[in-house]
Amino acid sequence: MRVRVESSMGDLAESFDWASARSREWVQTGKGPGYLPSYWAGLTDRPMFYSRDLAHQMLGAHLLGLDAENLAMLRHFAGSATRARRWYPLWAFHFDGTPAAIDYRSDDDFVREIPAPFELVEKAVEQYRWTGDKRFLGAPELASFLRTTMTQTVFAVIDSRRVRVEGLEFDFAVPTVVDATVVGAGVSAGRAFRLIRVPAVTLFSVEGRSVRWHGEVVDPGVVAWEGRDSLEYTQIHDPSRGRTRRGPNPLFDRVRSIGVVGDRDIRIDYDHDEAPTDAGLVYQMRATTRDHPGALVLDSSDVTLARLRFRYLHGFGVVAQTSRDVTVDGCTFQTPPETGRHTAGFADFVHFSGCSGRAVVRDCLFDGPHDDAVNVHGTYLKVAGQPDPRTLELEYVHPETAGFHQFSPGDQIEIIDQACLRTIVSRTVARVRQPSGRGHDHPLRTITLTVTSDVPEGLAGRAAVENTTRTPSVHIVRNVFRNVPTRGVLVTTPREILIEENRFERPGMAGVYVSGDAHEWWESGPVRSLTIRGNEFVEPGGPAVFVDPGSQGAHPVHSGLIVERNRFVLDDGPALDARNTRGVQFRNNRIVRTRPGACDVVVRSCSGVSIDVAQA
């Protein structure tokens, strides 16, 4: 197919013919030794084709008759998404098909772009619809790529407005966490043993004294994921007590032999006679690399996720990144009943990062993540250089964070002292050079920011920057948090936060945690209005409400904390533990102690404190 334009307007037809001919000059098919059917898709000084440039040009190329080039380039990207690269496609190729060295150094060190895999999937489907050529969906490389891409991240909302995703259910054929329940344990013939049971969907093979866990087969001889024995990380779930905690995994220590009993049971015999005491516990085992968002809302606004059932989420969970007005309403995060599965999330369930407007989470059930159920924060960037009085050179510091466009002209920023987290000065952004989040024409870890007026000297190495324009107000209401190994809610934002009418059931750490730091996670920033009202906290593993900024010294970081009309059922920990906070009100709360003698409220280096403790 090749489009022509015929018109009584001679200039229009002539211009179209000129543009078509000019475009075909960029076709590289056969122009060099070993060149693929291809065309130039990138900056004019880079003789390569890039995945997102290809995605943007494919429809026009089809209209120019370049279907062979589209198919060959798309297949080449799809084929580069291998298990060794954790199913990410490479970012760019030369026309002979070799990886572009500027973006690829090894299978462990290459440029990864989150939107690109989804766009390649979208364009494969689009080209099939335009051409009817089944190879765009069924060629071996593309069929494998479609499976691996769309079974890791269950959906993505990108560059979109006024979106509602409602009433769907998501699950994995083979979850990437292994839930192994100890159904029997003891000593036989002088040797300890355990009998562990795994869910019917869990795939494994016993190989000598080792168990190989793996995902579904995506190609002959290729599985979606695999690992051995305890994998890399374990948390321990106690169904009888309704508690989940992080801890060591003894299942594969000092193993003498392993055998399969029936379809789902594995017997492990040991080289010792110490009877195990963990019958009934569930060892939840996984790898540690969070290689995908479970679902993604990126650069979008007015997005509602309603009545969704997430039976399992891989990677980071539902991630809302640099988006505005995002609501999670009436969703269930929980494994299917009666399946022997207990883990519904590989990490956090819901993660808001660098968002603005309103972040709302209401009427949801959060049951069985591997990290915080809800996490809301911004990102501090380190001041690495100060070339002139109005320019700052910034760096992403945490190794798992980079590449996002953090600033726009007109945004308000706060420059803070890394050690004490106190504001040094506030300024307005005039210009910015930064990653786009969509390409690699700028280094992923650095940003150059120019502000409208001078800033103090000597900021490099001691200061960090937060974009306070891109911070949301937060409303978390009528949710249930259950079987959480860490915190129910982790939140840092300077705008109004209201956490009300939730039930926190035995979280492994705090029910609500307020931190913020510029030395470890680099999650910003200061909280200035937080009301925790009408909630029920049942036997948390730490303080029910924990306000502990990652700051040095005794200076206030957070402020405006009200804890009122809550019910606390507590073991050893306090209802509230607050540090470096100004304006703390604890009033009209009811506290029930299962163990007497512990402090109900702990305040350290706080001011403006009003405490009214009432026992039930």
C-alpha positions as CSV (number, residue, x, y, z in Angstrom):
1,M,0.0,0.0,0.0
2,R,1.2,3.5,-0.9
3,V,-0.9,6.6,-0.4
4,R,-1.2,9.3,-3.2
5,V,-2.9,12.6,-3.0
6,E,-4.8,14.0,-6.0
7,S,-6.2,17.5,-5.7
8,S,-7.3,20.5,-7.8
9,M,-4.8,22.3,-5.5
10,G,-1.6,21.6,-7.3
11,D,0.5,22.8,-4.5
12,L,-1.0,20.3,-2.1
13,A,-0.4,17.3,-4.3
14,E,3.1,18.6,-5.1
15,S,3.9,19.1,-1.4
16,F,2.7,15.7,-0.5
17,D,4.8,14.0,-3.3
18,W,7.8,16.0,-2.1
19,A,7.3,15.0,1.5
20,S,6.8,11.4,0.6
21,A,10.0,11.3,-1.5
22,R,11.9,13.1,1.2
23,S,10.7,10.5,3.8
24,R,11.7,7.6,1.6
25,E,15.3,9.0,1.4
26,W,15.6,7.8,5.1
27,V,14.9,4.2,4.2
28,Q,18.1,2.2,4.8
29,T,17.1,-1.2,3.3
30,G,20.0,-2.6,1.4
31,K,22.2,0.5,1.7
32,G,25.0,-1.2,3.6
33,P,26.4,-4.6,4.4
34,G,23.9,-6.7,6.3
35,Y,21.4,-3.9,6.7
36,L,18.0,-5.0,7.8
37,P,14.9,-3.8,6.1
38,S,14.8,-0.5,8.1
39,Y,14.6,3.2,8.1
40,W,16.1,6.0,10.1
41,A,14.2,6.5,13.4
42,G,16.0,8.8,15.7
43,L,18.0,12.1,15.7
44,T,19.5,13.0,12.4
45,D,23.1,12.7,13.9
46,R,22.4,9.2,15.1
47,P,22.3,6.5,12.3
48,M,20.1,4.1,14.3
49,F,16.5,3.2,14.9
50,Y,15.0,3.7,18.4
51,S,12.0,1.9,19.8
52,R,9.9,5.0,20.6
53,D,10.8,6.8,17.4
54,L,9.8,3.7,15.5
55,A,6.5,3.6,17.4
56,H,5.8,7.2,16.4
57,Q,6.7,6.7,12.7
58,M,5.2,3.3,11.9
59,L,1.8,4.4,10.7
60,G,3.3,7.0,8.4
61,A,5.8,4.4,7.2
62,H,2.9,2.0,6.4
63,L,1.2,4.7,4.3
64,L,4.4,5.0,2.4
65,G,4.5,1.3,1.7
66,L,7.2,0.4,4.2
67,D,5.4,-2.6,5.8
68,A,8.5,-4.9,5.4
69,E,10.6,-2.4,7.2
70,N,8.0,-2.0,10.0
71,L,7.8,-5.7,10.5
72,A,11.6,-6.3,10.4
73,M,12.3,-3.5,12.9
74,L,9.5,-4.5,15.2
75,R,10.6,-8.1,15.2
76,H,14.2,-7.0,16.0
77,F,13.1,-5.1,19.1
78,A,10.8,-7.9,20.2
79,G,13.6,-10.5,19.8
80,S,15.9,-8.4,22.0
81,A,13.6,-8.8,25.0
82,T,15.2,-11.9,26.5
83,R,15.0,-13.5,29.9
84,A,18.6,-12.4,30.6
85,R,17.4,-8.8,30.0
86,R,14.3,-9.5,32.2
87,W,12.2,-9.2,29.1
88,Y,13.0,-5.5,28.4
89,P,13.7,-4.7,24.7
90,L,16.8,-2.9,23.8
91,W,16.5,0.9,23.2
92,A,18.3,1.3,19.9
93,F,20.0,-0.6,17.0
94,H,22.2,0.2,14.1
95,F,20.8,-0.6,10.7
96,D,22.7,-3.9,10.6
97,G,20.9,-5.0,13.7
98,T,23.7,-4.6,16.2
99,P,22.9,-2.9,19.5
100,A,23.8,0.8,19.8
101,A,26.7,1.0,22.2
102,I,25.6,4.4,23.4
103,D,22.6,2.7,25.1
104,Y,23.9,-0.9,25.6
105,R,26.9,-2.1,27.5
106,S,25.8,-5.6,28.7
107,D,22.6,-7.5,29.5
108,D,22.8,-6.1,33.0
109,D,23.6,-2.5,32.0
110,F,21.5,-1.0,29.3
111,V,18.8,1.6,28.8
112,R,15.3,0.6,29.9
113,E,12.2,2.6,29.0
114,I,8.9,1.8,30.7
115,P,6.6,3.2,28.1
116,A,8.4,1.7,25.1
117,P,7.4,-2.0,25.6
118,F,3.7,-1.0,25.8
119,E,4.0,1.2,22.7
120,L,5.6,-1.6,20.8
121,V,2.7,-3.9,21.7
122,E,0.2,-1.2,20.7
123,K,1.9,-0.7,17.4
124,A,2.1,-4.4,16.6
125,V,-1.7,-4.6,17.1
126,E,-2.2,-1.4,15.1
127,Q,-0.1,-2.6,12.2
128,Y,-2.0,-5.9,12.1
129,R,-5.3,-4.0,11.9
130,W,-4.0,-1.8,9.1
131,T,-2.3,-4.6,7.1
132,G,-4.1,-7.8,8.1
133,D,-0.6,-9.4,8.2
134,K,-0.8,-12.0,11.0
135,R,3.0,-11.9,11.4
136,F,2.6,-8.6,13.4
137,L,1.1,-10.7,16.1
138,G,2.2,-14.3,15.3
139,A,5.8,-14.1,14.3
140,P,7.7,-16.1,17.0
141,E,9.6,-13.0,18.4
142,L,6.5,-10.9,18.5
143,A,4.2,-13.6,20.0
144,S,6.7,-14.1,22.8
145,F,7.1,-10.4,23.3
146,L,3.4,-9.8,23.5
147,R,3.1,-12.6,26.2
148,T,6.0,-11.5,28.4
149,T,5.1,-7.8,28.2
150,M,1.4,-8.1,28.9
151,T,1.7,-10.7,31.6
152,Q,4.0,-8.6,33.8
153,T,2.3,-5.2,33.8
154,V,-1.5,-5.8,33.6
155,F,-2.4,-2.4,32.2
156,A,-1.0,1.1,31.6
157,V,-2.6,4.5,31.4
158,I,-0.1,6.8,29.7
159,D,-0.5,10.4,28.5
160,S,-4.3,10.2,29.0
161,R,-7.1,12.3,30.5
162,R,-10.4,11.4,32.1
163,V,-9.9,7.7,32.2
164,R,-11.9,5.2,34.3
165,V,-10.9,1.5,34.5
166,E,-13.7,-0.4,36.2
167,G,-14.9,-3.9,37.2
168,L,-12.0,-6.0,35.9
169,E,-10.1,-8.8,37.6
170,F,-6.4,-9.5,37.2
171,D,-4.3,-12.5,38.1
172,F,-1.2,-14.4,37.1
173,A,-1.1,-17.9,35.7
174,V,2.0,-18.5,37.7
175,P,2.6,-15.8,40.4
176,T,6.3,-14.8,40.8
177,V,6.0,-15.4,44.6
178,V,6.1,-19.0,45.9
179,D,3.8,-19.5,48.9
180,A,5.0,-22.7,50.7
181,T,2.9,-23.9,53.6
182,V,4.5,-26.2,56.2
183,V,1.7,-28.9,56.5
184,G,3.8,-31.4,58.4
185,A,7.0,-31.4,60.4
186,G,8.8,-33.7,62.8
187,V,11.6,-36.2,63.2
188,S,11.7,-39.6,61.5
189,A,14.5,-42.2,61.7
190,G,16.6,-39.7,63.7
191,R,16.3,-36.9,61.1
192,A,14.2,-33.8,61.0
193,F,11.8,-33.3,58.1
194,R,9.2,-30.9,56.7
195,L,6.4,-31.5,54.3
196,I,5.6,-28.3,52.4
197,R,2.6,-27.7,50.2
198,V,2.5,-25.2,47.3
199,P,-0.5,-23.9,45.4
200,A,-1.7,-25.8,42.3
201,V,-0.6,-23.0,40.0
202,T,3.0,-23.1,41.3
203,L,5.4,-24.8,38.9
204,F,8.5,-26.6,40.1
205,S,10.9,-29.5,39.6
206,V,13.1,-31.3,42.2
207,E,16.7,-31.5,41.0
208,G,18.8,-33.5,43.5
209,R,18.8,-31.6,46.8
210,S,17.3,-28.4,45.2
211,V,13.9,-27.2,44.0
212,R,13.7,-25.2,40.8
213,W,10.7,-22.9,40.8
214,H,9.6,-21.4,37.4
215,G,7.0,-19.5,35.5
216,E,5.0,-20.6,32.5
217,V,6.7,-21.7,29.3
218,V,6.7,-18.7,26.9
219,D,8.8,-20.4,24.1
220,P,10.3,-23.9,23.7
221,G,12.9,-24.2,26.5
222,V,12.2,-20.7,27.8
223,V,10.2,-19.9,31.0
224,A,8.9,-16.5,32.1
225,W,11.0,-16.6,35.3
226,E,12.9,-19.1,37.4
227,G,14.8,-19.5,40.7
228,R,15.9,-22.0,43.3
229,D,15.1,-23.0,46.8
230,S,14.5,-19.9,49.0
231,L,14.9,-17.5,46.1
232,E,16.3,-14.2,47.3
233,Y,13.8,-12.9,49.9
234,T,11.3,-14.4,52.4
235,Q,8.5,-13.2,54.6
236,I,6.6,-15.5,56.9
237,H,2.9,-15.5,57.2
238,D,1.1,-17.0,60.2
239,P,-2.6,-17.6,59.2
240,S,-3.6,-18.6,62.7
241,R,-2.5,-15.2,64.2
242,G,-3.1,-13.1,61.1
243,R,0.4,-11.8,61.1
244,T,3.1,-11.5,58.4
245,R,6.7,-10.6,59.1
246,R,10.0,-10.5,57.4
247,G,12.5,-13.2,58.6
248,P,15.0,-15.9,57.8
249,N,14.0,-19.0,55.8
250,P,15.1,-22.4,57.2
251,L,13.4,-24.6,54.6
252,F,16.5,-25.3,52.6
253,D,19.2,-25.2,55.3
254,R,21.2,-28.5,55.8
255,V,19.1,-30.4,53.4
256,R,19.8,-34.2,53.0
257,S,17.2,-35.1,50.4
258,I,14.1,-33.7,48.7
259,G,11.2,-35.6,47.2
260,V,7.8,-35.0,45.6
261,V,4.7,-36.3,47.4
262,G,1.7,-36.2,45.1
263,D,1.2,-33.2,42.9
264,R,1.7,-30.3,45.4
265,D,3.6,-31.5,48.4
266,I,7.4,-31.6,48.8
267,R,9.2,-33.5,51.5
268,I,12.5,-32.1,52.7
269,D,14.7,-34.2,55.0
270,Y,17.6,-32.7,56.9
271,D,21.0,-33.6,58.2
272,H,20.0,-33.0,61.9
273,D,17.5,-34.2,64.5
274,E,16.1,-30.8,65.7
275,A,12.3,-31.0,65.2
276,P,11.0,-28.0,63.3
277,T,8.4,-25.9,65.2
278,D,6.9,-24.0,62.3
279,A,4.0,-26.2,61.2
280,G,1.2,-24.1,59.8
281,L,3.5,-21.2,58.7
282,V,3.7,-20.0,55.1
283,Y,7.1,-19.1,53.7
284,Q,6.5,-16.5,51.0
285,M,9.6,-16.5,48.7
286,R,10.5,-14.3,45.8
287,A,13.3,-12.6,43.9
288,T,14.2,-9.0,44.9
289,T,14.4,-7.2,41.5
290,R,11.3,-5.1,41.0
291,D,11.5,-5.0,37.2
292,H,8.0,-3.8,36.2
293,P,5.2,-1.8,37.6
294,G,2.2,-4.2,38.3
295,A,0.0,-1.5,36.7
296,L,1.0,2.0,35.6
297,V,-0.6,5.5,35.5
298,L,2.0,7.8,33.9
299,D,1.7,11.5,33.0
300,S,-2.1,11.3,33.1
301,S,-4.9,13.1,34.9
302,D,-8.3,12.5,36.3
303,V,-7.8,8.7,36.4
304,T,-10.1,6.4,38.5
305,L,-9.5,2.7,39.1
306,A,-12.8,1.4,40.4
307,R,-13.9,-2.0,41.6
308,L,-10.9,-3.8,40.3
309,R,-9.8,-7.1,41.8
310,F,-6.1,-7.6,41.9
311,R,-5.4,-11.2,42.7
312,Y,-1.7,-10.8,42.1
313,L,0.5,-7.9,41.1
314,H,4.1,-8.3,40.1
315,G,6.8,-5.7,40.6
316,F,6.1,-2.3,42.2
317,G,2.3,-2.8,42.3
318,V,0.0,0.0,41.0
319,V,2.3,2.9,40.3
320,A,0.9,6.4,39.7
321,Q,3.9,8.5,38.5
322,T,3.9,12.2,37.7
323,S,0.1,12.2,37.3
324,R,-2.7,14.4,38.7
325,D,-6.0,13.5,40.4
326,V,-5.8,9.7,40.7
327,T,-8.4,7.8,42.7
328,V,-8.3,4.1,43.7
329,D,-11.9,3.3,44.7
330,G,-13.5,0.0,45.9
331,C,-10.6,-2.2,44.8
332,T,-9.7,-5.6,46.2
333,F,-6.0,-6.6,46.5
334,Q,-6.3,-10.2,47.7
335,T,-5.6,-13.7,46.4
336,P,-8.4,-16.0,45.2
337,P,-10.0,-17.9,48.2
338,E,-9.3,-21.6,48.8
339,T,-6.2,-21.7,46.5
340,G,-3.4,-22.0,49.1
341,R,-2.1,-18.6,47.9
342,H,-1.5,-15.8,50.4
343,T,0.6,-13.3,48.5
344,A,-1.3,-10.8,46.3
345,G,1.6,-8.4,45.7
346,F,5.4,-8.7,44.9
347,A,6.0,-5.3,46.7
348,D,3.8,-2.3,47.4
349,F,0.2,-2.4,46.4
350,V,-0.3,1.3,45.5
351,H,2.5,3.8,44.9
352,F,2.0,7.5,44.2
353,S,5.3,9.2,43.2
354,G,5.6,12.8,42.1
355,C,1.9,13.2,41.7
356,S,-0.3,16.4,42.2
357,G,-3.9,17.3,42.6
358,R,-5.6,14.7,44.8
359,A,-4.5,11.2,45.6
360,V,-7.6,9.3,46.9
361,V,-7.7,5.7,48.2
362,R,-11.1,4.6,49.5
363,D,-13.1,1.5,50.3
364,C,-10.4,-0.9,49.4
365,L,-9.1,-4.2,50.9
366,F,-5.4,-4.6,51.0
367,D,-4.4,-8.1,52.0
368,G,-1.0,-9.7,51.5
369,P,1.6,-7.4,49.9
370,H,5.4,-7.8,50.3
371,D,5.9,-4.1,51.2
372,D,3.8,-1.1,52.2
373,A,0.1,-1.2,51.1
374,V,0.0,2.5,50.2
375,N,3.0,4.8,49.7
376,V,2.7,8.5,48.8
377,H,5.8,10.6,48.3
378,G,7.9,13.0,46.2
379,T,11.6,12.7,45.3
380,Y,14.5,14.7,46.6
381,L,17.3,15.3,44.2
382,K,20.8,16.0,45.4
383,V,22.5,19.3,44.6
384,A,25.7,18.2,42.9
385,G,26.9,21.5,41.4
386,Q,26.2,25.2,41.3
387,P,27.8,26.7,38.2
388,D,26.2,30.1,38.7
389,P,24.1,31.9,41.3
390,R,20.8,30.8,39.6
391,T,21.7,27.4,38.3
392,L,21.7,24.0,40.1
393,E,23.0,20.7,38.8
394,L,20.9,18.0,40.4
395,E,21.3,14.2,40.6
396,Y,19.0,11.3,41.3
397,V,20.8,9.4,44.1
398,H,18.8,6.3,44.9
399,P,19.8,3.5,42.4
400,E,16.2,2.5,41.6
401,T,15.1,6.1,40.7
402,A,16.0,8.0,37.6
403,G,14.8,9.3,34.2
404,F,11.6,11.2,35.2
405,H,10.9,14.8,34.2
406,Q,10.7,16.4,37.6
407,F,10.2,20.1,36.9
408,S,8.5,22.6,34.6
409,P,9.0,26.4,34.3
410,G,6.9,28.1,36.9
411,D,7.1,25.2,39.4
412,Q,7.9,26.1,43.0
413,I,10.9,24.3,44.6
414,E,12.3,24.0,48.1
415,I,16.0,23.7,48.6
416,I,16.6,21.9,51.9
417,D,19.5,20.9,54.1
418,Q,20.2,17.2,53.6
419,A,21.1,16.7,57.2
420,C,18.3,18.4,59.1
421,L,15.8,18.6,56.2
422,R,15.1,22.3,57.0
423,T,14.2,24.6,54.2
424,I,17.1,26.8,53.1
425,V,15.2,28.8,50.5
426,S,12.2,28.6,48.1
427,R,12.5,29.5,44.4
428,T,10.6,29.4,41.1
429,V,11.8,27.3,38.1
430,A,12.7,29.4,35.1
431,R,14.3,26.8,32.8
432,V,15.2,23.1,33.1
433,R,17.2,20.5,31.1
434,Q,16.2,17.0,32.2
435,P,15.3,13.5,31.1
436,S,12.0,13.4,29.3
437,G,10.9,10.1,30.7
438,R,10.5,9.0,27.1
439,G,13.9,9.1,25.5
440,H,17.6,9.3,26.1
441,D,18.7,12.5,24.5
442,H,19.6,13.6,28.1
443,P,21.4,11.6,30.8
444,L,18.9,9.8,33.0
445,R,20.4,10.7,36.4
446,T,21.1,14.4,36.0
447,I,19.0,17.6,35.8
448,T,20.1,21.2,35.3
449,L,17.7,23.7,36.9
450,T,17.7,27.5,36.5
451,V,15.6,29.5,38.9
452,T,14.3,33.1,38.7
453,S,16.5,34.6,41.4
454,D,19.9,33.9,43.1
455,V,20.3,31.1,45.6
456,P,22.9,31.0,48.4
457,E,26.4,29.8,47.7
458,G,27.8,26.5,48.8
459,L,24.8,24.2,48.2
460,A,26.6,21.5,46.4
461,G,27.1,18.4,48.5
462,R,24.9,19.5,51.4
463,A,21.5,20.4,49.9
464,A,18.6,18.7,48.1
465,V,15.7,19.9,46.0
466,E,12.0,19.0,46.1
467,N,9.4,20.2,43.6
468,T,6.5,21.3,45.9
469,T,4.2,22.0,43.0
470,R,4.0,18.3,42.2
471,T,2.7,17.2,45.6
472,P,-0.8,15.9,46.2
473,S,-3.4,16.3,48.9
474,V,-4.2,12.8,50.2
475,H,-7.4,11.2,51.4
476,I,-7.3,7.6,52.6
477,V,-10.7,6.5,53.9
478,R,-12.6,3.3,54.8
479,N,-9.9,0.8,53.8
480,V,-8.9,-2.5,55.5
481,F,-5.2,-3.3,55.8
482,R,-4.4,-7.0,56.5
483,N,-1.4,-9.3,56.4
484,V,1.0,-6.4,55.7
485,P,4.6,-7.1,56.6
486,T,5.6,-3.4,56.8
487,R,3.4,-0.3,57.0
488,G,-0.2,0.2,56.1
489,V,0.3,3.7,54.9
490,L,3.6,5.5,54.3
491,V,3.0,9.2,53.4
492,T,5.0,12.4,52.9
493,T,3.5,15.4,51.2
494,P,3.2,19.1,52.4
495,R,-0.4,19.3,51.4
496,E,-3.4,18.3,53.4
497,I,-3.5,14.6,54.4
498,L,-6.7,13.0,55.9
499,I,-6.5,9.3,57.0
500,E,-9.9,8.3,58.5
501,E,-12.1,5.3,59.2
502,N,-9.6,2.7,58.2
503,R,-8.8,-0.6,59.9
504,F,-5.2,-1.6,60.3
505,E,-5.0,-5.3,61.3
506,R,-1.6,-6.4,62.8
507,P,0.8,-4.7,60.4
508,G,4.3,-5.9,60.8
509,M,5.5,-2.3,61.5
510,A,3.5,0.9,62.0
511,G,0.0,1.4,60.8
512,V,0.8,4.9,59.5
513,Y,4.4,6.0,59.0
514,V,5.6,9.5,58.2
515,S,9.3,9.7,57.3
516,G,11.1,11.7,54.6
517,D,14.9,11.6,54.1
518,A,17.7,12.8,51.9
519,H,20.2,10.1,52.5
520,E,18.7,6.7,52.0
521,W,15.4,6.5,50.0
522,W,15.3,10.2,49.1
523,E,11.6,10.3,49.5
524,S,10.3,13.8,50.1
525,G,9.1,15.9,51.9
526,P,7.9,17.7,55.1
527,V,4.3,17.0,56.3
528,R,2.4,20.1,57.3
529,S,-1.2,19.0,57.8
530,L,-1.9,15.4,58.8
531,T,-5.2,14.3,60.5
532,I,-5.6,10.7,61.5
533,R,-9.2,10.3,62.7
534,G,-11.6,7.5,63.5
535,N,-9.4,4.6,62.6
536,E,-8.9,1.3,64.3
537,F,-5.3,0.0,64.9
538,V,-5.2,-3.6,66.0
539,E,-1.9,-4.9,67.5
540,P,0.7,-3.3,65.1
541,G,4.2,-4.6,65.2
542,G,5.5,-1.1,66.0
543,P,4.0,2.3,67.0
544,A,0.5,2.5,65.5
545,V,1.4,6.0,64.2
546,F,5.1,6.6,63.7
547,V,6.5,10.0,62.8
548,D,10.2,9.7,62.3
549,P,11.9,11.9,59.7
550,G,15.4,10.9,58.6
551,S,17.0,14.0,60.0
552,Q,19.8,14.9,62.3
553,G,19.5,17.1,65.3
554,A,16.4,18.3,67.1
555,H,14.9,20.7,64.6
556,P,11.2,20.3,63.6
557,V,10.7,18.7,60.2
558,H,7.0,17.8,60.2
559,S,4.1,19.8,61.6
560,G,0.4,20.0,62.0
561,L,-0.3,16.4,63.3
562,I,-3.7,15.6,64.8
563,V,-4.5,12.1,66.0
564,E,-8.1,12.0,67.3
565,R,-11.0,9.6,67.9
566,N,-9.1,6.5,67.0
567,R,-9.2,3.1,68.8
568,F,-5.9,1.4,69.5
569,V,-5.5,-2.2,70.5
570,L,-1.9,-2.5,71.5
571,D,0.7,-5.0,72.7
572,D,4.1,-3.4,73.6
573,G,4.2,-0.4,71.3
574,P,2.8,3.1,71.7
575,A,-0.2,4.5,70.0
576,L,2.0,7.5,68.8
577,D,5.7,7.9,68.5
578,A,6.7,11.3,67.1
579,R,10.1,13.0,66.7
580,N,11.1,16.4,65.4
581,T,7.5,17.5,64.9
582,R,5.9,20.8,65.7
583,G,2.2,21.0,66.7
584,V,1.1,17.6,67.9
585,Q,-2.4,17.0,69.1
586,F,-3.4,13.6,70.5
587,R,-7.0,13.7,71.8
588,N,-10.2,11.7,72.3
589,N,-8.6,8.4,71.5
590,R,-9.3,5.0,73.1
591,I,-6.5,2.7,74.0
592,V,-6.8,-1.0,74.9
593,R,-3.7,-2.7,76.2
594,T,-3.2,-6.5,75.8
595,R,0.0,-6.1,77.9
596,P,0.2,-3.4,80.6
597,G,3.2,-1.2,81.3
598,A,4.1,0.3,77.9
599,C,4.0,4.0,77.1
600,D,0.9,5.1,75.2
601,V,2.5,8.2,73.6
602,V,6.2,9.0,73.0
603,V,7.3,12.4,71.8
604,R,11.0,13.3,71.1
605,S,12.2,16.8,70.2
606,C,8.7,18.0,69.6
607,S,7.0,21.3,70.4
608,G,3.5,22.6,70.7
609,V,2.3,19.2,72.1
610,S,-1.1,18.5,73.5
611,I,-1.8,15.0,74.8
612,D,-5.1,13.6,76.2
613,V,-4.8,9.9,76.7
614,A,-8.0,7.9,77.6
615,Q,-7.9,4.2,78.4
616,A,-10.8,2.0,77.3
